[in-house]
Amino acid sequence: MQKLLAVLVSLSVLEASRPCYGFELNFDSHFAFHVAQPQWNAKYVIPYMAQIGTTFIRDDVDWNNIEHTAQGVFGLMSDELAFLQLAHQYGIKVVGLVQAGSGYSSPFYTDKFDVAAYANACAWLATQVNADGTPLVAAIEILNEPNNGFASYYGGHPFVVDSSQWQQKYVTFANAAYAAIKAANPSMTVLAGGAQGSDLLLMLSLGLKYDGLTFHPYDDGSAIPERVYEPEATIGYESWIAKVRAAAPNIPIWETETGADYSVSEYSAALWNARRYLMTFGMGVEHTFFYEMIGDGEFSGVGQSWLSFYDNSRQVSLVLPRIVDNLDGLHTTTKHVTLASTQSGFDATDFKSYVWTATRGRTVAAVWFGNQAPYKVDIAPAPQSCTVSFALDHPHYYNGSFVLDLITGATEQVLEPSVANPDGLPQWTGYYGSIANIYVSERPLLIVVH
């Protein structure tokens, strides 16, 4: 399994363009980049993305890109085809987002969401293969955020059930595409949904067909990563995932876009993503796509970019690799960290934790204070001390445990029980025991036990 590079190289060849805006990196739960070409810099972008461990990209293969020469005549534009083939050459799979509506539909239809015509275009895409016979796209996604353009096309509004019946119309539209795709290529993965909150749950109750369920769990404008904008359903990310799991059991979740607010600082974006991805990985979400690869400015779009417009690394591009590297090879558990003891006034209400493990080998726990927006670096509250414990199915190796601050990258060794500790460093209370002197703050810590 590939891992991320800890330090990203500068790519000066990218400085005049905006390439990919979503990608996925290796882990039990996938981590992906959403991409919107332009493809003319793909020969630089795709090798870079492969180098940092990208597994999936989400690419806009819109209806007007598939059916653009004549009605009923299908064929991708040359730059789009080259982009997809290059991704395959470097071992990167593609989610083909087939968007429709104003500016995206084939120009040969009065109805911008012609059910049969759109389904036929998707079916054709599902049959296209690379030179080695593998599918040109690994999955097809039916529209982007239908609660926006699709709903308004029919006079409807998000989170409103009215005479427009746009939610039912989307189910009819998506199910027709699903049937056509499966008839053309039964093994093609079809992704559908894409709406928010009560709209998505209603679509599921109306019989939406899919192999993977999509949605975009941005926060609710609070800049709090533990919260989501899923109106009339919940404000909590964890409770939202639980609701989706209950409504669509055993169906993979594809978060085909997610990220911090566009305008936040690099520190806030790094902190937001670190906490959100720990929850995502901790809850076993199968696919999540980082939005986006390169920002639209050097100092703008900081919250939603991996690199700046002139290819300088954002802080998030250094933080998320620390998560992926340390969780590589582990699996999600239902366990959490227990607070054995705490300092006076410890914020137990907002204490968050997850635990991952490999059978009799390595265990990693994450801890932080959630449910508040990131503070500015210089005014964040002081960390609060506690003694923590979490289940181990193996003794820890001597001097083989450490605590990692995901934001700064600083590490502290966990001292053995018998070692003098005048500075109050993290320390084992026993070989299967608790770890004292863990200082919890808004910055998540990984406690790594070998």
C-alpha positions in Angstrom: 0.0 0.0 0.0 1.4 3.4 -1.0 1.8 6.1 1.6 1.8 9.9 1.3 5.0 11.8 1.1 5.5 13.7 4.3 6.7 16.8 2.4 5.2 17.7 -0.9 7.4 18.7 -3.8 7.0 22.0 -5.6 5.4 21.7 -9.0 6.2 25.0 -10.8 4.8 23.6 -14.0 1.3 23.9 -12.5 1.5 27.6 -11.7 -0.7 28.8 -14.5 -3.7 26.5 -14.2 -6.1 24.8 -11.8 -6.1 21.1 -12.2 -7.6 18.5 -9.9 -10.0 19.3 -7.2 -10.6 16.0 -5.4 -8.6 12.9 -4.8 -8.5 9.8 -2.6 -5.5 8.3 -0.8 -4.9 4.8 0.5 -6.4 3.8 3.8 -9.1 1.3 4.9 -11.4 4.2 4.5 -10.4 5.9 1.2 -9.4 9.5 0.9 -9.8 11.1 -2.5 -9.4 14.3 -4.5 -12.3 15.7 -6.5 -10.9 16.9 -9.8 -11.9 19.4 -12.4 -9.3 19.7 -15.1 -8.3 21.6 -17.3 -6.6 18.5 -18.7 -3.8 20.4 -20.4 -1.6 20.1 -17.3 -2.6 16.5 -16.6 0.8 15.2 -17.7 2.2 16.9 -14.6 -0.7 16.6 -12.2 -1.5 12.9 -12.6 2.1 11.6 -11.9 2.2 13.9 -8.8 -1.1 12.5 -7.6 0.1 9.0 -8.1 3.3 9.8 -6.2 1.4 10.9 -3.1 -0.7 7.8 -3.1 -3.9 8.8 -4.8 -6.4 5.9 -5.4 -9.4 7.7 -6.8 -10.2 11.0 -8.4 -13.6 12.5 -9.1 -13.7 13.9 -12.6 -16.4 15.9 -14.4 -17.4 13.7 -17.4 -20.5 15.8 -18.1 -23.3 14.8 -20.4 -22.3 17.5 -22.9 -18.8 15.9 -23.0 -20.3 12.6 -24.0 -22.9 13.6 -26.5 -21.6 16.7 -28.2 -21.5 16.2 -31.9 -25.0 15.0 -32.7 -28.1 13.6 -31.0 -27.5 9.9 -30.2 -23.8 10.1 -31.2 -21.5 9.4 -28.3 -17.7 10.0 -27.9 -15.6 11.8 -25.4 -13.8 15.0 -26.3 -10.1 14.3 -26.9 -8.7 16.1 -23.9 -11.2 14.3 -21.6 -10.3 10.9 -23.0 -6.6 11.6 -22.7 -7.1 12.7 -19.1 -8.9 9.4 -18.2 -6.4 7.3 -20.0 -3.5 9.0 -18.2 -5.1 8.4 -14.8 -5.4 4.7 -15.6 -1.7 4.6 -16.8 -0.7 5.8 -13.3 -3.0 3.4 -11.4 -5.6 6.0 -10.4 -9.3 5.1 -10.6 -11.9 7.6 -11.7 -15.4 8.4 -10.5 -17.0 9.9 -13.6 -19.5 12.6 -12.5 -22.0 12.9 -15.2 -23.6 16.3 -14.6 -26.6 17.7 -16.5 -28.6 20.9 -16.4 -27.7 24.4 -17.7 -24.3 24.3 -19.3 -23.8 20.6 -18.7 -26.5 18.8 -20.7 -26.2 17.7 -24.3 -27.3 20.6 -26.5 -29.7 18.5 -28.6 -32.5 18.2 -26.1 -35.1 20.7 -25.0 -35.5 19.0 -21.7 -32.2 19.5 -19.9 -32.9 16.4 -17.8 -34.3 14.2 -20.5 -34.5 10.9 -18.6 -34.0 8.5 -21.5 -31.3 10.5 -23.3 -29.2 11.0 -20.1 -29.5 7.3 -19.3 -28.3 6.4 -22.8 -25.3 8.6 -22.4 -24.4 7.1 -19.1 -24.9 3.6 -20.5 -22.4 4.3 -23.3 -19.8 5.6 -20.8 -20.2 2.5 -18.8 -19.1 0.4 -21.8 -15.9 2.3 -22.5 -12.6 0.6 -21.7 -8.9 1.3 -21.6 -6.5 -0.5 -23.9 -6.1 -3.3 -21.4 -9.9 -3.9 -21.2 -10.5 -2.3 -17.8 -13.3 0.2 -17.5 -12.4 3.8 -18.5 -14.2 5.0 -15.3 -14.5 2.8 -12.2 -17.8 4.4 -11.1 -20.5 6.7 -12.5 -22.1 9.4 -10.3 -25.6 10.6 -11.2 -25.6 14.4 -11.0 -23.9 16.7 -8.5 -26.0 18.0 -5.7 -29.5 17.6 -7.2 -30.9 19.7 -4.4 -29.5 22.7 -6.2 -29.8 22.8 -10.1 -32.1 19.8 -10.5 -34.5 21.0 -7.9 -34.7 24.6 -9.2 -35.2 23.3 -12.8 -38.5 21.9 -11.6 -39.4 24.8 -9.4 -38.6 23.1 -6.2 -36.5 24.0 -3.2 -34.1 22.1 -0.9 -35.8 20.5 2.2 -39.3 21.3 0.9 -41.7 18.6 -0.3 -44.2 20.3 -2.6 -45.9 20.1 -5.9 -42.7 20.1 -7.9 -42.0 16.6 -6.6 -38.4 17.2 -7.4 -37.2 14.5 -5.0 -39.4 11.9 -6.7 -38.3 13.2 -10.1 -34.6 12.7 -9.2 -35.3 9.1 -8.0 -37.0 8.4 -11.4 -34.2 10.1 -13.3 -31.4 8.3 -11.3 -33.1 4.9 -11.4 -33.5 5.1 -15.2 -29.7 5.8 -15.5 -29.0 3.0 -13.0 -31.0 0.5 -15.1 -29.4 1.6 -18.3 -25.9 1.4 -16.9 -26.4 -2.0 -15.4 -27.9 -3.3 -18.6 -24.8 -2.1 -20.5 -22.2 -3.1 -17.9 -23.5 -5.1 -14.8 -20.3 -4.6 -13.0 -20.2 -0.8 -13.2 -20.5 0.9 -9.8 -23.3 3.5 -9.8 -23.4 6.3 -7.3 -26.5 8.3 -6.6 -28.1 10.6 -4.0 -26.0 13.7 -3.6 -28.6 15.7 -1.7 -28.6 16.8 1.9 -30.4 16.0 5.1 -34.1 15.3 4.8 -34.0 15.4 1.0 -31.5 12.5 0.8 -33.4 10.5 3.4 -36.7 11.0 1.5 -35.0 9.8 -1.8 -33.9 6.6 0.0 -37.5 6.0 1.2 -38.8 6.6 -2.4 -36.7 3.6 -3.7 -33.6 5.2 -5.0 -31.3 2.6 -6.6 -27.5 2.8 -6.2 -24.4 0.8 -5.4 -22.9 3.7 -3.4 -24.6 6.6 -1.7 -23.2 10.1 -2.2 -23.4 13.3 -0.2 -21.2 16.3 0.7 -21.0 16.7 4.4 -19.7 20.3 4.7 -20.2 21.9 8.1 -23.2 24.2 8.8 -21.3 27.5 8.5 -20.0 27.2 12.1 -16.5 26.1 11.1 -17.0 23.2 13.5 -15.8 19.9 11.9 -18.0 17.9 14.3 -21.1 19.5 12.7 -22.7 19.2 9.3 -25.3 21.0 7.2 -27.9 18.3 6.9 -31.2 20.3 7.5 -34.1 18.6 9.2 -32.0 15.6 10.0 -29.2 16.5 12.4 -26.3 19.0 13.0 -23.8 16.3 14.1 -21.5 14.6 11.6 -21.4 11.3 13.6 -25.2 11.3 14.1 -25.6 12.0 10.3 -23.5 9.0 9.4 -25.5 6.9 11.8 -28.8 8.0 10.2 -27.5 7.2 6.7 -26.3 3.8 7.9 -29.7 3.1 9.3 -31.5 4.2 6.2 -29.1 2.4 3.8 -27.5 -0.5 5.7 -24.6 -2.3 4.1 -24.3 0.3 1.3 -20.9 2.0 0.9 -20.8 5.8 1.6 -19.1 8.0 -1.0 -18.5 11.5 0.4 -17.6 12.9 -3.1 -16.8 16.3 -1.7 -15.9 17.6 1.7 -13.7 20.2 3.2 -13.3 23.2 5.5 -14.8 26.6 4.7 -13.3 28.4 1.7 -12.0 31.4 3.5 -10.5 30.1 6.7 -6.8 30.2 7.6 -4.4 27.4 6.9 -4.3 26.5 10.6 -8.1 26.3 10.8 -8.3 24.3 7.6 -5.7 21.8 8.8 -7.4 21.5 12.2 -10.9 21.1 10.6 -9.7 18.4 8.3 -7.7 16.5 10.9 -10.7 16.3 13.2 -13.2 15.5 10.5 -11.0 12.8 8.9 -10.4 11.1 12.2 -14.2 10.8 12.6 -14.6 9.7 9.0 -11.9 7.0 9.3 -13.1 6.1 12.8 -16.6 5.5 11.6 -15.5 3.4 8.7 -16.8 5.7 5.9 -15.7 3.9 2.8 -14.8 6.8 0.5 -14.2 10.5 1.2 -13.0 13.0 -1.4 -10.9 16.1 -0.3 -12.1 19.3 -2.0 -9.9 20.4 -3.8 -6.4 19.8 -5.2 -5.3 23.3 -6.1 -6.7 26.6 -4.9 -7.9 29.4 -7.2 -5.4 31.8 -5.7 -2.3 32.0 -3.6 -4.0 33.5 -0.6 -7.7 32.7 -1.4 -9.5 29.4 -1.2 -7.1 28.4 1.6 -9.7 26.2 3.4 -10.4 24.1 0.3 -7.1 23.4 -1.4 -4.3 20.9 -1.0 -1.8 23.2 -2.7 -2.0 26.9 -3.4 -2.4 28.2 -7.0 1.4 28.5 -7.3 1.8 25.0 -5.9 3.0 25.8 -2.4 1.9 23.3 0.2 -1.0 24.2 2.4 -0.7 23.1 6.0 -3.4 20.5 5.5 -1.1 18.7 2.9 1.3 18.1 5.8 -1.3 17.2 8.4 -3.5 14.6 6.7 -0.5 12.5 5.7 0.3 12.0 9.3 -3.1 10.4 9.8 -2.8 8.2 6.8 0.7 7.1 7.6 0.0 6.2 11.2 -3.3 4.4 10.5 -2.0 2.5 7.5 -2.7 -1.2 7.9 -5.0 -0.8 10.9 -8.8 -1.4 11.0 -11.6 0.6 12.6 -12.9 -0.5 15.9 -16.0 0.4 18.0 -13.8 1.2 21.0 -13.1 4.6 22.5 -10.7 6.0 25.0 -11.6 5.9 28.7 -10.7 8.8 30.9 -9.1 7.2 34.0 -8.5 10.5 35.7 -8.6 14.2 34.8 -7.5 17.5 36.0 -10.1 19.7 37.7 -12.5 21.3 35.2 -11.6 18.9 32.4 -14.0 19.2 29.4 -15.3 15.7 29.4 -18.4 16.7 27.5 -16.5 17.7 24.4 -13.8 15.0 24.7 -13.6 13.0 21.4 -11.8 9.7 20.7 -11.4 6.8 18.3 -9.3 3.7 18.4 -7.8 1.6 15.5 -5.8 -1.6 15.8 -4.1 -4.4 14.0 -4.4 -7.8 15.6 -1.7 -8.3 18.2 0.5 -5.7 16.6 -0.2 -2.0 16.9 -3.0 0.2 18.3 -3.6 3.9 17.7 -5.9 6.2 19.6 -7.0 9.7 18.7 -8.1 12.3 21.3 -9.2 15.9 21.1 -11.8 18.4 22.2 -14.5 19.0 19.6 -17.7 20.9 19.2 -16.1 24.3 18.8 -14.5 26.1 15.9 -10.7 26.3 15.7 -9.3 29.1 17.7 -6.5 31.3 16.4 -3.2 29.7 17.3 -2.2 32.3 19.8 -5.5 32.4 21.8 -6.4 28.7 22.0 -7.2 27.5 25.5 -4.5 25.7 27.4 -4.5 21.9 27.0 -6.1 19.9 29.8 -4.3 16.9 31.4 -5.8 13.5 31.9 -4.9 9.8 32.2 -6.3 7.7 29.5 -6.8 4.0 28.8 -7.9 2.0 25.8 -8.2 -1.7 25.1 -5.0 -3.5 24.0 -4.7 -7.1 22.8 -1.0 -6.9 23.1 1.6 -5.6 25.6 3.4 -2.5 24.5 7.0 -2.8 23.4 9.6 -1.2 25.6 10.0 2.5 24.6 7.7 1.7 21.6 4.9 4.2 22.2 4.6 7.9 21.4 2.2 10.8 21.2 1.9 12.7 18.0 0.5 16.2 17.7 -1.1 16.0 14.2 -1.0 19.8 13.6 2.6 20.5 14.6 4.1 17.1 13.9 5.8 17.1 17.3 6.2 13.8 19.1 6.8 12.7 22.7 7.8 9.3 23.7 5.6 7.6 26.3 7.9 6.8 29.2 8.0 3.4 30.8 6.4 3.0 34.3 9.7 2.9 36.3 11.3 5.9 34.6 11.8 9.2 36.6 9.5 11.8 35.1 10.1 15.3 36.6 8.8 17.1 33.5 5.4 15.4 33.5 5.8 13.7 30.1 3.4 11.0 28.9 4.0 7.8 30.9 2.7 4.3 31.2 1.2 3.4 34.6 1.7 -0.3 33.8 2.5 -2.6 30.8 -1.2 -3.1 30.0 -2.2 0.0 32.0 -3.2 3.6 31.4 -1.1 6.5 30.0 -0.8 9.5 32.3 0.0 13.1 31.3 -1.9 13.3 28.1 -2.7 16.9 27.4 -5.9 17.3 25.3 -6.7 20.4 23.3 -8.5 21.3 20.1 -5.5 19.9 18.3 -6.0 16.2 17.9 -3.3 13.8 19.2 -2.5 10.3 18.1 -1.3 7.9 20.8 0.6 5.2 18.9 1.3 1.9 20.8 3.6 -0.7 19.3 
